[in-house]
Amino acid sequence: MKISGFTIAKNIVKYHYPAKEAIMAVLPICDEFVINVGKSDDNTLEILRSIKDPKIKIIERVWDGSQREKMLSVETNAALAKCTGDWAFYVQTDELIHEQDLGRLKRLMRKYLDDPDVDALRFKWLHFYGSFYRYRIDPPWYQKQDRIIRNNGTVESWGDAYAFKKKDGSPLRSKKTGCYIYHYGWVSNPEKMSAKRQNAASIGFARLSDNEKKASYDYGNLDRFPVYFGTHPHVMKNFIQDHADSIEDWLRIKRKYFWSPLLWFRVRYKTFLRRKDPIPK
C-alpha cells in the first residue's frame, strides 16, 4: 500500500498558515507528499523547501486568480494529479492531524484498500475559533468531511476545495475514521485574521460581514463557545505558545473548570451537541 499526501500553499507567512506543521503532522504515514506552491509575496517556497525529507515533491505554479473561487479546487486537483499512491491524503495548510491518530488512519487505509465500495475516509472536525481552546458547532461550520480519497482518477476536488466528489456525479462512498481534523484557520491575531478574510473575499469564496471589513477582527466573547480540554498535535507547540489570547483563555479555563476530569486528563473530546442556529455575538 502506498499513501500520497498532498496540499496547496501560497502566502503562508503573510496570512499565518501553519503549512509546514500541517505537512509534518501527516508525513510519517505518507510515502510521498506533493505540494503545489503558488507564486507568493513572502518566503513560502523557502519554508517548504526547508522540510528536508525525500518524500517531499514540490511543484511550482502560477495560480489563475481569474478563476475566482474555483481556483483552489483547480490547484488542488493539479497536486492530486501528481500523486502516485493508492490513497491520497489531503490536508489544507491550516488543517492538522494529531499524532495519536496516525496509526489508526493507516490501519483503516489498509483495511479498505481492496474494498471497491469505499471511495473515501471521513473525519470529524474541530474548527478552532479565536483560541486554541474554543471551537464552533453552529452553522455554517461543517462538522464532518472527507480528506482521504482513493487515488484511482474517479474523485476530484470541487468548489473552493473544501470537499471532494465523484467525477461521474454518483455519491462518494465514505467510511468514518472517528478521528479529528484540527482546523486552525480562525486562530490568528486580529490584524492577520482580518487580512486573511479580506484576501478570501478578493478571491471570491467569502462574503465579509461588517466585522470582517475592519482592520482588526473581533472574535467577541470566547466564553460563548465550547471548551476544548484536549491536547493538540505536538508540531503546533510553538504556534500555541506564541498566541497570547489562547494562553490567557487557557488560564481562565483552568480556573473555571479545575474540577473537570476532561481537564485533568486532557481528553480529546468534542461535544455531541449541535446548534441549528448561529451562536450570537
Secondary structure as UniProt FT lines:
FT   STRAND          3..9
FT   TURN            12..16
FT   HELIX           19..26
FT   HELIX           27..29
FT   STRAND          32..38
FT   HELIX           44..49
FT   TURN            54..55
FT   STRAND          56..61
FT   HELIX           65..70
FT   HELIX           71..80
FT   TURN            81..82
FT   STRAND          87..90
FT   TURN            93..94
FT   STRAND          95..96
FT   HELIX           99..101
FT   HELIX           102..111
FT   TURN            112..114
FT   TURN            116..117
FT   STRAND          120..129
FT   TURN            132..133
FT   STRAND          134..136
FT   TURN            139..140
FT   STRAND          144..150
FT   STRAND          155..158
FT   TURN            159..162
FT   STRAND          163..166
FT   TURN            167..168
FT   STRAND          174..186
FT   HELIX           190..203
FT   HELIX           211..213
FT   HELIX           222..224
FT   HELIX           234..236
FT   HELIX           237..241
FT   HELIX           244..256
FT   TURN            257..259
FT   HELIX           261..264
FT   TURN            265..266
//
